[in-house]
Amino acid sequence: MVTFDSNNEFLRFEVNGRIFAVPMSSIVIILQATEPVKIPEFPDYIAGTVSHDGNIIPVVNARIRFGYPEAEITNRNVIIICEAQGKCAGILIDTILSFQRVTEDKLLPPPNLNSDASSRYLSHVFDDETGQPCYVIDVFKMFNESDEHIIPDMIKEN
């Protein structure tokens, strides 16, 4: 018998022609992308901030974070607001592809060539429904522990 839990459910999306995913369990909400408000002296991969439910949420530009060229925000872009270990931030991505369930045995460790070419933002890889590799983002690592001061504690409503 195959069982699924929220760790086996992923939202697949595209960044610079590559396929990535985040666990559905980490997603708070998905917003139509707007130009984030730039913040002086923040790292270049922090696109700025957006407002959601009265909170100011920092937004990581996935293209810049992964070393891809920056692109203009269009009506296909979205911001995936995620929560990881009590922190909340958005990920600006190119376009959403689909939702996919993956059995535990199909989740493989990410490639790791050496310390310079490690997959530090990835937790797993799986072959998606089209047979292409899909890289699962470790949301907390993407927000980066060294930049933790930028990511505010998520305000939880009672």
Secondary structure as UniProt FT lines:
FT   HELIX           6..8
FT   STRAND          9..15
FT   TURN            16..17
FT   STRAND          18..23
FT   HELIX           24..26
FT   STRAND          27..32
FT   TURN            40..41
FT   TURN            44..45
FT   STRAND          46..52
FT   TURN            53..54
FT   STRAND          55..61
FT   HELIX           62..65
FT   TURN            66..67
FT   TURN            75..76
FT   STRAND          78..84
FT   TURN            85..86
FT   STRAND          87..93
FT   STRAND          95..101
FT   HELIX           104..106
FT   TURN            116..117
FT   TURN            120..121
FT   STRAND          122..127
FT   TURN            129..130
FT   STRAND          133..137
FT   HELIX           139..143
FT   HELIX           145..150
//
